[in-house]
């Protein structure tokens, strides 16, 4: 969901605009009622373990035979290359 601000409003309330972006919102900047730009949050760079957990929660990575997700997997190898290619 995005909100819109005029250039003047965005300048005047810049701290509030940045706070909303940090919360994950997109902000549209308008000039004379016409959209001219968008401020969007940056994607967080996740580490290898966070990526494994996210894939598991999404159902793309299934637990092994022991019922647990792999811990401490080294980044070298096929799994690392597969995850890098998907970025």
N, C-alpha and C positions, 0 to 999 in steps of 0.2 A: 504494500500500500504506500503510495507516495503523497506528499503534501506539496503545495506550491507557494512560493514566496516571490514577491517582486525583488528586483535587485536592491532597492532601497531597504525593504524589510529584511532581506538576507544580510545586508551589511549591518543594519542596526541591531539585529538579534543574532549575530553570527555565533556566539557561544551556545545559544539555544539550538540553532540549526546543527551545529557540530554534535551536540549532545544527542539529538534525535538520530543523526547518522550513526553514532556509536551504538545506539540501541537497535540498529538494523534497518532503519527507515530510509527510503529514498526521498530526496528533496528535489523538486523541479524549480528552476529559476526562470522567471518570466521578465520580459522587457515589454512594457506597454501591452500586457496581456498575452504576449506570444512566448511560448516556451523557447528558451535559448540554451539551456544547459540542464544538467542533472548531476547532483552530488549523491554518490552511492558509497556504501561501506565497502572497505577492502575485504577480500576473502582472507580469512585467517589461515596461515600456513600451519598445517597440522604435522605432527611428527609421526613416525612409523607406527607406534603403538596406538595412537589416536585413530589413525587411518584403519588399522585392523579392527578396532572396536566399532567404528562407524560402519564398516563393511559388514561386520557380524550383525549389528542391529538392523541393518537394511536387508539382511538375509542373503547377501552376496558371498559371504564367507561362512562356511559351516564348521562347527566344532569337529575336532578329530575323534578318533575312536574312544579316547578316554573321557569324552564329554566336555572337554575344556578347549578353549581357543588357544592357539599357540602363543607362548610367551617367550620373549627373548630371542625371537628369530633374527638372525643376522641379515643385514640388508643386501648382502651379495646373493646372487642367484636369480632363478626364474621369477619368484614371487615379487622381488624388488623391481625387476624390469617390467613385469606386468603392471604393477601399480604405477610406475612412472609413466608408462605409455598411456594410461587411462587419464592422466592429468590434463 
